[in-house]
Amino acid sequence: MMLAVAFGQLALVHYLLLSGVLFTVGLVGFLCRRNLIVMFLCTELMFQAAGIAFVAAGRYYFDFSGQVFVIFILTVAAAEAALALALVVLLYRRRPSLNAEDWRDLRE
């Protein structure tokens, strides 16, 4: 395995570790930060980490189902981005704050 890495080829484990690190950073960022935009970006980071894992596994096993599934992930991410940004703009117009703590209680 070390010989393959020395020649520039990465093993599946390297891509899965990268995916796991990105997903962990996104999850920790989502749970710790209170800014709605940062929470949205952390969600997108988790989607991309899952996409990297699917593409790497698909390439490793010579199966295109990983790449096809990434297309569905990107479609869901695009829809989620449009809805989340519209919601953030709507909430910001009602109360000029992007702190999630301010929106914990949606009653007025």
N, C-alpha and C positions, 0 to 999 in steps of 0.2 A: 504494500500500500504506500509506503514512503517513496518507493521508486516512482510510482505513478504521480505523486504530488510533486516530486522533483522536476518532472517534465512538464508541469503546468496543468495537469489534469486533476480536477477535484473529484473526490469521491462523493457519493450520495450523502454520507454522514456530514460532510462540510456544509452542504446546502441545507440539510435539516437542522443543523446547529445554528446556522444563520437565521433560518426561519423561526426557530424557537426563541432566539435572542430578540429578534424583532417583535415577535408576538408578546414576549414578556415585557419589553419596553412599552409597547402599546397598552397592555393591560395595566401595568403599574401607573402609567401616565393617566389612563382613564379613571382609575380608582383614586389617585392622589390629587389630581388637579381639579379645580372647580370652575375654570373658564370653559364656557360652552364651545368655543372654537377649538381650544386645545383638546377637549374631550372628543369632538368630531374628528380631528386629525389623528388622534390615537386609535379611534375606531377604523379609520382608513388604513393605518399602519398594520393593524391586526388582519384586515382583509388582504393586504399585500403579502404579509408573512405566510398566510395560508396559500396564496397563489404560488409563491416560490416553492413551497413544499410540494404542491401538486405537480408543478412543471418538472421539478427535479425527480420526483418519483416516476412520472410518466416517461421521462427521458432515460432514466436508469433501467426501467423494465421494458423499454421499446414499445410503449403503449401510448396511444394518443388520447386516452380518456382523461389524463391529467390536464392536458392542454385544453380539451373541450370543457372540462369543469371550470377552468380558469375563466373562460369566456362567460360562463354563467355568474361567476363571482364578480367579474368586472361589470356585468349588467346590473347586478344587485347593488354594487358599490356606487354606480352612477345614479341609480334611482335614489339610493340613500343620501347621496351628496346633494341632490336637488332638493329633496324634502328637508334635510337637516339645515341647509343654508336658508331655505325659505322660512323655516321655523325660527331660526336664530334672528333673521331680519324682522320677523313679526314680533318676537319677544322683545327685541331691542327697541322697537318703535313704541311699545307699550310702557316699558320701563328701561331707561338707558343704562342698563347694566348687563354684563354677560356672565356674572357670577351665578353659578348653579344654586348656591345657597339662597339667593334672593328669590328663586323660582321654586323652592321646595314646596311652599304652600301656594297653590294657584288660586286660592280664594282671595277675594278682595275685601 
